[in-house]
Amino acid sequence: MKDISKTYHNEEISVTWKPSLCIHSKKCWTQLATVFDPKIKPWINLEGANTEQVIKQIDICPSGALSYKRKNVIVNENNSKNKIEITPNGPILVYGSIELNHSNGKKELKEKVTALCRCGASANKPFCDGSHHKIGFSDQTSL
């Protein structure tokens, strides 16, 4: 999958969407449809809610496909912890800044949240692409 990203702006923030990271949890458009609507182009409308609502929604994106940067604000990220979460019947979520070293020697810096495949069916390994839904992956089948 190509490493495509699209960025949307308003006066306060820039929102970036990286489709190759998306695991299609649908949290963005089912919980804030006034901003995220996959039926229209562009699918992100930052005028659909206030900035804090948009940020709150992006913060719960489980894959990190959606991210934001505040304009004219300096953020100290040195206090953040790295965390790993095994989601029920889904991917391994790695929170924080990590360097991912691929088997082909490529190095990649990941920020915020990285969703790693644990079902084995992703077409975008090592990242989750939501295939666990299609194959009916269950924590019970991985034991």
C-alpha positions in Angstrom: 0.0 0.0 0.0 1.3 3.4 -0.9 2.3 5.8 1.9 -0.3 8.4 1.1 -1.3 11.2 3.5 -3.8 14.0 3.2 -3.8 17.1 5.4 -6.8 19.3 6.2 -6.5 22.7 7.9 -8.5 25.3 9.8 -7.2 28.3 11.7 -6.3 26.3 14.8 -5.1 22.8 13.7 -3.9 20.7 10.8 -5.4 17.2 10.6 -3.5 14.5 8.7 -5.1 11.2 7.5 -2.9 8.3 6.5 -5.1 5.7 4.8 -2.5 3.0 4.9 -2.7 3.0 8.7 -6.5 3.0 9.0 -8.0 -0.2 10.5 -11.5 1.0 9.7 -12.8 1.0 13.3 -15.3 3.6 12.1 -15.0 5.5 15.4 -14.3 8.8 13.6 -17.4 8.9 11.3 -19.8 7.1 13.6 -19.0 9.3 16.6 -18.4 12.7 14.9 -20.1 12.5 11.5 -20.3 16.3 11.2 -16.5 16.3 10.6 -15.8 12.8 9.3 -18.1 11.7 6.5 -16.7 9.0 4.1 -19.6 9.6 1.7 -18.4 13.0 0.6 -15.2 14.5 -0.7 -13.2 15.7 1.0 -14.3 13.4 3.8 -12.9 15.6 6.6 -14.7 18.9 7.2 -13.0 20.8 10.1 -15.8 23.3 10.1 -18.2 20.6 11.3 -17.3 20.9 15.0 -15.1 22.9 17.3 -11.4 22.2 17.5 -11.6 20.5 20.9 -14.3 18.1 19.6 -12.1 17.2 16.6 -9.0 16.7 18.8 -11.0 14.5 21.3 -12.2 12.3 18.4 -8.7 12.0 16.8 -7.3 11.1 20.2 -9.4 7.9 20.2 -8.4 6.8 16.7 -7.0 3.3 17.5 -4.7 3.1 14.6 -3.1 6.6 14.5 -4.3 7.0 10.9 -5.7 10.4 12.1 -3.4 12.9 13.8 -3.3 16.6 14.4 -1.0 19.4 15.1 -2.1 22.6 16.8 -0.9 25.7 15.0 1.1 28.2 17.0 1.4 25.9 20.0 4.6 24.4 21.3 3.9 21.0 22.9 6.4 19.2 25.3 6.0 15.5 24.5 8.9 14.4 26.7 6.5 13.4 29.5 4.6 10.9 27.4 4.9 7.1 28.2 5.1 4.4 25.7 2.3 1.8 26.2 1.3 -1.5 24.5 -2.3 -2.6 24.5 -3.7 -5.9 23.2 -7.2 -5.1 21.9 -9.9 -7.7 22.2 -10.1 -9.7 18.9 -8.0 -7.0 17.2 -4.6 -5.5 16.8 -1.7 -4.7 19.1 -1.7 -1.0 19.8 1.6 0.7 20.5 1.2 4.2 22.0 4.1 6.7 21.8 7.1 7.3 19.6 8.8 4.2 18.3 11.4 3.3 15.7 10.2 0.4 13.6 13.0 -1.6 11.9 11.5 -3.6 9.0 13.0 -7.0 7.9 14.2 -5.3 4.7 16.3 -2.8 6.6 13.9 0.1 6.3 13.6 2.2 9.4 10.4 4.1 10.2 9.5 6.5 13.0 6.0 6.1 14.2 4.2 8.6 16.5 1.1 8.5 18.7 -0.5 5.1 18.0 0.7 2.2 15.8 -1.7 -0.7 15.2 0.2 -3.9 14.5 -1.5 -7.0 13.0 -1.8 -10.0 15.2 -4.3 -12.1 13.1 -1.8 -12.7 10.3 -4.3 -11.6 7.5 -3.2 -8.0 7.0 -2.2 -7.0 3.5 -0.2 -4.2 5.0 2.0 -6.2 7.5 3.3 -5.5 10.1 0.4 -3.0 10.3 -3.2 -3.9 10.9 -5.6 -3.1 8.0 -8.8 -4.3 9.7 -8.6 -7.8 8.1 -9.3 -9.4 11.6 -12.9 -8.3 11.0 -13.1 -10.1 7.7 -11.7 -13.4 8.9 -13.5 -13.4 12.2 -10.3 -13.3 14.3 -10.9 -14.1 17.9 -8.6 -14.0 20.9 -9.7 -17.6 21.5 -8.3 -18.8 18.2 -4.9 -17.3 18.9 -4.3 -19.4 22.0 
